[in-house]
């Protein structure tokens, strides 16, 4: 649609078919494919992937907290000998499990969301392909088909990048920032939280 040119009814000049779209408009246009109306399985996958994302971020945020408790327990003040061994050992195990959980939940999130991502890319590519075949013969004679197929391929690759950046980089970073700010507010003071935020 963007390549075809037509004559505007209010002007003698040929105009391009579509206006320039912002980045947020592009992301918004992908949302119906990520959350389709009649595909319960896809919606369940998105929800499960988001739960894994939140779990991974909770584990990531708790790693330094548990680590600080381990360090505090290894410098006891008048504790009994059994407590010197048991509590730090349990905290070290918890620290290791949190590190594993942080990476493991991230991998599970990727595995669950991969099907949604591929479905979105396939649906958009199919819609583009069908639209291209509905265009006039003149459009196809004036352009090289190889260039169009390469443009569609680059577009599908771009969709994968946009989904990965928006869902797996931007949203988790915002979530982690908010969680760290709240923890600093509760542990120290609102000024520390404000500076960090």
C-alpha positions as CSV (number, residue, x, y, z in Angstrom):
1,X,0.0,0.0,0.0
2,X,2.9,2.3,0.9
3,X,4.5,1.8,-2.5
4,X,1.5,2.4,-4.7
5,X,0.8,6.0,-5.7
6,X,-2.5,7.5,-6.5
7,X,-3.9,10.9,-7.4
8,X,-5.5,12.8,-4.6
9,X,-9.1,14.0,-5.5
10,X,-8.2,17.4,-4.1
11,X,-4.9,17.8,-5.9
12,X,-3.3,17.3,-9.3
13,X,-0.2,15.9,-7.6
14,X,0.2,12.1,-7.0
15,X,0.3,11.4,-3.2
16,X,1.6,8.4,-1.3
17,X,-1.1,6.1,0.1
18,X,-0.3,6.1,3.8
19,X,0.9,8.8,6.3
20,X,4.1,8.4,8.3
21,X,3.5,6.2,11.4
22,X,5.2,6.7,14.8
23,X,7.0,3.9,16.6
24,X,4.1,3.6,19.1
25,X,1.6,3.3,16.3
26,X,3.6,0.5,14.8
27,X,3.7,-1.4,18.1
28,X,0.0,-0.7,18.6
29,X,-0.7,-2.2,15.2
30,X,0.9,-5.5,16.3
31,X,-1.2,-5.8,19.5
32,X,-4.2,-7.5,17.8
33,X,-1.8,-10.2,16.6
34,X,-0.3,-10.7,20.0
35,X,-3.7,-10.7,21.7
36,X,-6.1,-12.2,19.1
37,X,-9.8,-12.3,19.8
38,X,-10.5,-16.0,18.9
39,X,-7.3,-17.6,19.9
40,X,-7.4,-18.7,23.5
41,X,-4.2,-20.7,23.3
42,X,-2.2,-17.6,22.2
43,X,-3.7,-15.5,25.0
44,X,-2.8,-18.2,27.6
45,X,0.8,-18.2,26.2
46,X,1.1,-14.4,26.5
47,X,-0.2,-14.5,30.1
48,X,2.1,-17.4,31.1
49,X,5.1,-15.6,29.4
50,X,4.2,-12.4,31.4
51,X,4.1,-14.5,34.7
52,X,7.5,-15.9,33.9
53,X,8.8,-12.4,33.1
54,X,7.6,-11.1,36.5
55,X,9.0,-14.2,38.3
56,X,12.4,-13.7,36.7
57,X,12.4,-10.0,37.7
58,X,11.4,-10.8,41.3
59,X,14.2,-13.4,41.5
60,X,16.7,-10.9,40.0
61,X,15.7,-8.2,42.5
62,X,15.9,-10.6,45.5
63,X,19.4,-11.9,44.6
64,X,21.3,-8.9,46.2
65,X,19.0,-8.9,49.2
66,X,19.7,-12.5,50.0
67,X,23.4,-11.9,49.3
68,X,23.4,-9.1,51.9
69,X,21.9,-11.4,54.5
70,X,24.5,-14.0,53.7
71,X,27.3,-11.5,54.3
72,X,25.6,-10.3,57.6
73,X,25.2,-13.9,58.9
74,X,28.9,-14.7,58.1
75,X,29.9,-11.9,60.5
76,X,27.9,-13.1,63.7
77,X,27.9,-11.3,67.0
78,X,27.8,-13.8,69.8
79,X,25.7,-16.5,68.1
80,X,25.8,-20.2,68.9
81,X,27.9,-22.5,66.7
82,X,25.0,-24.5,65.0
83,X,23.4,-21.2,64.0
84,X,26.8,-20.1,62.5
85,X,26.7,-22.9,60.0
86,X,23.0,-23.6,59.3
87,X,21.6,-20.1,58.6
88,X,24.4,-19.0,56.3
89,X,24.3,-22.3,54.5
90,X,20.6,-22.0,54.0
91,X,21.0,-18.4,52.7
92,X,23.7,-19.5,50.3
93,X,21.5,-22.2,48.9
94,X,18.6,-19.7,48.6
95,X,21.0,-17.3,46.8
96,X,22.0,-20.0,44.4
97,X,18.4,-21.0,43.7
98,X,17.5,-17.4,43.1
99,X,20.3,-17.0,40.6
100,X,19.1,-20.2,38.8
101,X,15.5,-19.0,39.0
102,X,16.3,-15.7,37.5
103,X,17.9,-17.3,34.4
104,X,15.5,-20.2,34.3
105,X,12.3,-18.1,34.3
106,X,13.8,-15.9,31.6
107,X,14.4,-18.9,29.4
108,X,10.9,-20.3,30.0
109,X,9.5,-16.9,29.1
110,X,11.3,-17.0,25.8
111,X,10.2,-20.6,25.1
112,X,6.6,-19.9,25.8
113,X,6.4,-16.6,23.9
114,X,8.3,-17.9,20.8
115,X,5.1,-19.4,19.4
116,X,3.2,-16.1,19.8
117,X,6.1,-14.2,18.2
118,X,6.2,-16.6,15.2
119,X,2.4,-16.6,14.8
120,X,2.5,-12.7,14.7
121,X,5.2,-12.7,12.1
122,X,3.4,-15.3,10.0
123,X,0.1,-13.5,10.2
124,X,1.5,-10.1,9.2
125,X,3.6,-11.6,6.4
126,X,0.6,-13.5,5.1
127,X,-1.6,-10.3,5.2
128,X,1.1,-8.4,3.3
129,X,1.5,-11.2,0.7
130,X,-2.3,-11.3,0.1
131,X,-2.4,-7.5,-0.2
132,X,0.4,-7.6,-2.7
133,X,-1.5,-10.1,-4.8
134,X,-4.6,-7.9,-4.8
135,X,-2.6,-5.0,-6.4
136,X,-3.0,-4.2,-10.1
137,X,-0.9,-5.8,-12.8
138,X,0.6,-2.3,-13.5
139,X,2.0,-2.2,-10.0
140,X,3.8,-5.6,-10.5
141,X,5.1,-4.7,-14.0
142,X,6.6,-1.5,-12.7
143,X,8.5,-3.1,-9.8
144,X,10.9,-6.0,-9.4
145,X,9.4,-8.9,-7.4
146,X,12.7,-9.8,-5.8
147,X,13.0,-6.4,-4.2
148,X,9.4,-6.7,-2.8
149,X,10.1,-10.2,-1.3
150,X,13.3,-8.8,0.3
151,X,11.3,-5.9,1.7
152,X,8.7,-8.3,3.2
153,X,11.5,-10.4,4.7
154,X,13.1,-7.4,6.3
155,X,9.7,-6.4,7.6
156,X,9.1,-9.7,9.3
157,X,12.6,-9.6,10.8
158,X,11.8,-6.1,12.1
159,X,8.6,-7.3,13.7
160,X,10.6,-9.9,15.7
161,X,13.1,-7.2,16.8
162,X,10.2,-4.8,17.8
163,X,8.5,-7.6,19.8
164,X,11.7,-8.6,21.6
165,X,12.7,-5.1,22.5
166,X,9.2,-3.9,23.6
167,X,8.2,-7.0,25.6
168,X,11.5,-8.5,26.8
169,X,13.6,-5.3,27.2
170,X,11.5,-2.2,27.8
171,X,8.7,-3.7,30.0
172,X,11.1,-5.8,32.2
173,X,13.4,-2.8,32.7
174,X,10.5,-0.6,33.8
175,X,9.2,-3.4,36.2
176,X,12.7,-3.9,37.7
177,X,13.2,-0.2,38.2
178,X,9.9,0.1,40.0
179,X,10.6,-2.9,42.2
180,X,14.1,-1.6,43.2
181,X,12.7,1.8,43.9
182,X,10.1,0.4,46.3
183,X,12.6,-1.8,48.0
184,X,15.0,1.1,48.5
185,X,12.2,3.2,49.9
186,X,11.3,0.6,52.5
187,X,14.9,-0.3,53.5
188,X,16.4,3.2,53.6
189,X,14.6,6.4,52.8
190,X,12.5,8.0,50.1
191,X,15.5,10.1,49.0
192,X,17.5,7.0,48.1
193,X,14.5,5.7,46.1
194,X,14.1,9.1,44.4
195,X,17.8,9.3,43.4
196,X,17.7,5.7,42.0
197,X,14.4,6.3,40.1
